[in-house]
Each structure stands twice: as C-alpha cells, then as structure tokens.
Amino acid sequence: MSLKFLKQKIALVFVSWAMMGGLVWSNAVMALELDIASEVVDVTQSSLVERHKIFLSRLKKISNTLSRDEYQLIEGVLQGQTYKADENASLEEVMASLDRAVAQGYEGLFECVGRGCGSSNEWANAVFGQPKLYGPESTQFYWVGKAVQTQTYWLVYGSKRSNKAVHFRIESVVSSAPSLKSRLFAAFSGLGYLRLAWSDVVGTELELAEALGLWCAQPLNRRSSTDSVRQIALAVTGGDVTLTPSAGVDETKRLANELLARMTAERGLACQISTFGLGGLAPIEGLPSQRLDLILLP
C-alpha cells in the first residue's frame, strides 16, 4: 500500500491574521469536501501561538521508551479536525481521496504507511490525543507537508480497526515565524550565520534570494577596496541516509549548487557565495537532519 493512494477532495483552509501592534491571529477555518461520506467527530481550534512538534519519522520504542528521531519545532497556531468515514469506505479510498488534495500546492515532507509508521497507539494518543484514531499498525498512514504559498504545515493521520469505520485526523499549524528577511538580517548581525530546516527553504528560494540581495547590497565599512565583497558559505546537510558518506557529501553538494542556481536565476547577488555539501551530520534539537546553513565568512 503506497501513500500515492492519498487522495481526497479537500477544500483545505485558510488562516487570516492582522498586524495591530503585534501579531494577532484569527480563528483558522478548516473546510473539507470529501467524495466519501464522513462526519466530524472532534474539532480543535486555538488562537494561541505555541510550539508544536512536527514529526518527520516513524515512531518507535527503544528500551520501552518512545523515540522520535526526526521532528521540527514550529511556533504557530494549531487547528484540527477528526473525521469518521462512512462505514463502507475503505482505508485505501480515504487515502486515495487525500492524495488528490495534496497533489498540487503542497510540498511533502514525510509520509509512511502501515508498520512503517511505528506505533499506532503513540500516534493516536501521544501525538494527536485522539484515542479513536488507534488501530492495527498494519492499517495506518501518516502524511505531513507544507503549503507552497504559505507558512502552513499540514498533518494527516488515519487508521482502521477491522470492525469499525476509518477515522482520520487533519491538522494545520500556521507558523508565526518572522520573515526570512528579518531572520537573515538578525542572524547575520548577531551570530553570523542563519540555520534553516530544508523544508523551510523549499518553495521560498525567491524570498531567500531577495533577503540575501538586500543584505549583500549594504555598503561595507571597510577602507580596503580590494576586500569590498561579502563572502557567504552556503552549506547543505542531510539528504538520503542510505547513501555512503562520500555519496552523501556529493548529494548535498548537488542540492547546494541547485539552490544557488535557483536563487541567482532571477537576480544577481552582490556577495561571493561558495557552496558546500556536508552529507549527514549529527541532528540538532528542533531541526530535521536535512538543513541549510548560510554562514558569513571573514
């Protein structure tokens, strides 16, 4: 069973916000139009900006302790709905309908099916707090992605008990992170580097290029005319964990070169940028293993 079955005519959602002396969030509205009969059995609505873990790996236990190897911490507003599908709907039909919804406009970050997702009990109770989602580990699926045009993350989890209808959960987390420009300027002015999850980079290349362009265009307070160009290292870490170390370095180097090419295709950058591929390195708290570092060089 492949997550390519994930289909659903979902009219997903929008969240609006306004700036009035600070960030003020309105209630998010989740609207789903299914091509199978279903009913809402639980609704979670919040207007609070909180830290949420977006899990990007299977859940497993090591020495009876739940291990979540990959996750991303996102500050934002969470909204969610749990659904009970029609008694005659199969898990494959629900997955197929979801796939149609996420086929356009969403960047997939992680997906799993069946036992590849790990503990259904932990997904249902520890992650989503919805016991009704619990089912056999062989009949579950999980998908997480990001809306290409917004800072909204989407999580979909579903399962089916042999004698019960399919239950599935859809959650959105609307990130309250500041713009890439403000993050880059603050990071370069302070620590001298900006670290981003790769999922935050995908689909925002032009925004990142614009921020870098503005930074690079700033005048340098240096007397030497021979050292008048800022130098930046662009390093990609992570990638396919099944690759050998040397192949991992080559793969991340390729990603770094492709990212630079996309950023410079629309506009020139007044900085000298060098690309590096670092392969797989140790994870960092709150970031998935695949990430981008932009580092100011002396």
Helices and strands as residue ranges (DSSP letters): G 3-5, E 17-19, E 23-25, E 38-44, E 50-55, E 60-62, E 65-67, E 71-85, H 91-102, E 106-113, G 114-117, H 120-121, I 122-127, G 131-133, E 140-147, E 152-160, E 166-175, H 180-189, E 193-197, H 198-201, H 205-216, G 225-227, E 230-237, H 245-266, E 271-279, E 291-297
